[in-house]
Amino acid sequence: MPFAMPVPQDNVPTVGYPVLAAEAAGARGFVPRGWTLESAVTGDLDGDGRPDLAFVLHMTDPANVRKNDDGLCGDTLDTNPRILGVALARPEGGYRLVVQNHDLVPRRDNACAEDWFDGETGGGIAIARGNVVVTLGRFMSAGGWGMGRTVFTLRWREGALRLIGFDARNTQRNSGETSSLSVNYLTRKVRIAHGRIDSDAETVRWTRLPGTTLPAIDAIGNGLDYDPAGLAGKL
């Protein structure tokens, strides 16, 4: 039972991404013209005792709000992209930008797919235990029965924000079947489980992820397409 992903449409315009400021006094100092600060969280990411910053920007260009051709699930589709940024606190005050990524949180490309970052299934960004946690919700109001969440846990290590945990859970609303995948990149352990929403019982299988590296955020690409070792596609 593979995870259900939204089918893209053809009306997503090309955009140019700005280069964010290298330093700023706070989150709003990293926001370029034509963008808005959608979310910002603080916490110590590099172990120096100072609160660092993770934030998400959302473009506000009306040209990226496109007409929904078939009219299903609304008349328009907001395809404006997002940028995920991470800035480390400087000893003298303010922040220096160390991450600017516009792939992990993908653009909306289907009007029937809930906004995976700002929807009812609970997408968003947080800092927990010194890690950046990015959650993408998945829900189709039409065109698919699957719903769930995909969670990326990233840690600042060796000069990059690196993936240390990947968790995805899917529920088929028509059948009640559930499946989940949890990958610990530090131990390489993988937990795969299947069950049903009307039972606490699960069938669990453990395996190991090949390789030894911790992927940097820019190697992940589109967060909804990410599939470590093809394991999600085999569920």
C-alpha positions in Angstrom: 0.0 0.0 0.0 2.2 2.9 -1.2 1.7 6.4 0.1 -0.8 8.4 -1.9 0.8 11.5 -3.5 -1.1 14.3 -5.3 -1.0 14.2 -9.1 0.6 17.5 -10.3 -1.1 19.9 -12.7 0.5 21.8 -15.6 -0.3 25.3 -14.5 2.6 25.9 -12.1 4.6 28.9 -13.4 8.4 29.2 -13.2 9.7 31.5 -10.5 13.0 33.0 -9.6 14.3 32.7 -6.0 16.0 35.6 -4.3 19.3 35.2 -2.4 18.5 36.0 1.2 20.5 38.4 3.3 23.7 36.8 4.8 23.0 38.4 8.2 20.1 39.9 10.0 19.0 41.1 13.4 16.0 38.7 13.4 13.8 36.6 11.2 12.1 39.6 9.5 15.5 40.8 8.3 15.7 37.8 6.0 12.4 38.5 4.3 12.9 39.9 0.8 10.3 42.1 -1.1 7.4 40.0 -2.4 7.7 37.4 0.4 6.2 37.1 3.9 7.4 35.5 7.1 5.1 32.5 7.5 6.7 30.8 10.5 9.7 31.3 12.7 11.0 29.2 15.6 14.1 29.4 17.9 16.3 27.0 19.7 19.9 26.0 20.1 21.0 24.1 17.0 24.8 24.2 17.2 25.3 23.6 20.9 26.7 27.0 21.8 23.9 27.9 24.2 22.5 30.7 22.1 19.0 30.4 20.5 19.3 29.9 16.7 16.6 30.5 14.2 14.6 28.4 11.7 12.0 30.0 9.5 9.8 29.6 6.4 9.1 32.3 3.9 6.1 32.3 1.5 6.1 34.2 -1.8 3.1 36.5 -2.3 3.1 37.1 -6.1 -0.6 37.2 -7.4 0.7 35.9 -10.7 1.3 32.5 -9.0 -2.3 32.2 -8.0 -3.6 30.4 -11.1 -7.0 29.6 -12.3 -8.0 26.0 -11.5 -8.8 24.7 -15.0 -11.3 22.0 -14.1 -12.9 23.9 -11.3 -12.7 20.9 -9.0 -11.7 21.8 -5.4 -12.0 25.5 -5.9 -11.5 28.1 -8.7 -7.9 29.0 -8.0 -4.7 27.4 -6.9 -2.0 29.3 -5.0 1.3 27.9 -6.3 3.5 30.5 -4.6 6.7 28.8 -3.3 8.3 28.7 0.1 11.9 29.0 1.3 13.1 27.3 4.4 15.9 29.1 6.2 18.2 28.4 9.1 20.3 31.1 10.8 22.8 30.6 13.6 23.1 33.2 16.4 26.2 35.3 16.4 28.2 36.0 19.6 27.9 39.7 19.0 24.1 39.5 18.3 21.9 38.9 15.3 22.0 35.9 13.0 24.0 34.6 10.1 22.2 32.6 7.4 23.5 29.0 6.9 20.6 27.3 5.0 18.4 28.5 2.2 16.3 25.7 0.7 13.2 25.9 -1.6 12.8 22.2 -2.4 11.9 20.3 0.9 8.6 22.2 1.2 7.3 21.8 -2.3 4.9 24.2 -4.1 1.3 23.3 -4.3 0.5 21.9 -7.7 -3.0 20.4 -7.2 -6.0 22.2 -6.0 -7.5 19.1 -4.4 -4.4 18.5 -2.3 -4.4 20.2 1.1 -1.6 22.8 1.6 1.0 20.4 3.1 2.7 23.0 5.2 -0.3 25.0 6.4 -3.3 22.6 6.3 -5.5 20.6 8.7 -3.2 17.6 8.8 -0.7 19.5 10.8 2.3 20.6 8.6 4.8 23.1 9.9 8.3 23.7 11.4 9.6 23.3 14.9 12.9 23.1 16.8 13.0 20.1 19.2 15.9 18.7 21.2 18.3 20.8 19.1 16.9 19.6 15.8 14.9 21.2 13.0 11.6 19.3 12.5 9.7 19.8 9.3 6.3 18.2 8.9 4.4 17.9 5.6 0.7 16.9 5.8 -1.0 14.9 3.1 -4.7 15.0 2.4 -6.7 14.9 -0.9 -10.3 16.2 -0.9 -10.8 14.5 -4.2 -8.7 12.2 -6.3 -7.2 10.0 -3.6 -8.0 8.3 -0.3 -4.6 8.5 1.4 -3.9 10.9 4.2 -1.0 11.2 6.6 2.2 13.1 7.5 5.8 13.0 6.5 8.3 14.3 9.1 11.9 15.2 8.5 14.2 15.6 11.6 17.4 17.5 10.7 20.5 18.3 12.8 23.2 20.9 12.2 26.4 18.8 11.9 29.7 19.2 10.0 28.7 22.6 8.5 25.3 21.4 7.1 21.8 20.7 8.1 21.6 16.9 7.8 18.8 14.4 7.9 18.8 12.2 11.0 15.2 11.0 11.0 12.5 10.3 8.5 9.0 9.3 9.5 5.9 8.8 7.3 2.5 7.5 8.1 -0.4 6.9 5.8 -4.1 6.0 6.3 -6.4 4.8 3.6 -9.7 6.5 4.5 -11.7 4.0 2.4 -10.3 0.8 3.7 -8.9 1.9 7.1 -5.5 0.4 6.4 -2.5 2.1 7.9 1.2 1.9 7.1 4.2 3.7 8.5 7.9 4.0 7.9 10.5 5.3 10.4 14.1 5.6 9.5 16.9 6.5 12.0 19.8 7.7 10.0 22.1 7.7 13.0 21.6 3.9 13.8 20.5 3.0 10.2 17.6 1.1 11.8 14.3 1.1 9.8 10.8 0.2 11.2 8.0 -0.7 8.8 4.5 -1.3 10.2 1.1 -2.1 8.8 -2.2 -2.1 10.7 -5.8 -0.7 10.7 -7.4 2.3 12.3 -9.9 0.1 14.2 -7.1 -1.9 16.0 -4.0 -1.2 18.0 -2.4 -4.3 16.6 0.4 -3.8 14.0 2.6 -6.0 11.9 6.1 -4.7 12.4 9.2 -5.5 10.4 12.7 -4.2 11.1 15.5 -3.7 8.6 18.6 -1.6 8.0 19.2 1.3 5.7 22.3 0.8 3.5 25.0 3.4 3.5 26.6 5.5 6.3 26.1 9.1 5.3 23.6 11.7 6.8 22.1 13.4 3.7 22.3 17.2 3.7 19.0 19.1 3.3 19.8 20.0 -0.3 20.2 16.3 -1.2 16.6 15.5 -0.1 14.8 17.4 -2.8 11.0 17.5 -2.9 9.9 16.3 0.5 6.8 14.6 -0.8 8.8 12.7 -3.4 11.6 11.6 -1.0 11.8 7.8 -0.6 14.8 6.4 1.3 16.1 3.3 -0.5 12.7 2.9 -2.1 11.1 1.7 1.1 8.1 4.0 1.1 7.2 3.0 -2.4 7.1 -0.7 -1.3 4.7 -0.3 1.5 
